Amino acid sequence: MSDTALALQAGFAVAIGAYLLGCGLGTLHRLIIERRTDKIVRAIIADIERRDAGVAALINFRNAQSGQIQGE
């Protein structure tokens, strides 16, 4: 094989390797973003649920203070 043919094959191999590496890094980046987004969404939902529970407890406390609890 001539030196030119070997150089072309090496060039193609490098180009294909770089392309595949780019594809893999793109996929990895997308997965990292998806996981981070899921984590943020779960944290927001947990915060909303915690605040809702606090408001419900406050309402029950105020109702108990004013004698509005059922069963009394």
N, C-alpha and C positions, 0 to 999 in steps of 0.2 A: 504494500500500500504506500502511496506517496505521502510526503509530508503534508501536502495541501489537504488531502482527504482526511488524514488524522487530525489536522487542525480543525477542519469543518466538523468532524464527529465530536471532538472535544468541546467546540463551541456550542453545538446543539445540546450536548449533555449538560453543560453549564446552564444554558438557557432553560432547559426542561427542569433541571434541579431547582433553579431560582423560582420558576413558575409554581412548582409543586410546594416549595417552601412558603411562598406567598399565599397560596390557597390554604395551607395548613395554619398559618398565622392568622389569616382572616377568620377561619372557623374558630380558632381558639379565642380570638378577640370577641367574636359574637357570643360565644358561650360565657365568657367572663362577664360581659355586659348583661346577658340574660339573668345570670345568677345574682349579680349585684342588684338588678331591678327587682327581682323576686324578693330579695332580702329587704329592700326598702319598702316594698308594698306590704310585706308581712309586718314590718315594724310600724307602719302607719295604721294598719288594721288593728294591731294589738293596742296601740295608743288610743284609738277611737273606742275600742271595747273597754279599756281601762277608764276612760273619761265617762262613758255611758254608765258603767257600774258605779262610779263616784256620784254621778247625778242621781241615779236611782236610789242610792243609799241616803243621799241628802234629802230627797223627796220623802222617803220613808221616815227619816228622822223628824222632819218638819211635821209630817202627818201625825206621828206619835206625840210630838210636843203639843199639837193642837187637839189631840184626842180623836183623830179621824181614822184610826186603824180599825179595820173590820174585826168584829168579835168582841168588842168592848161593850 
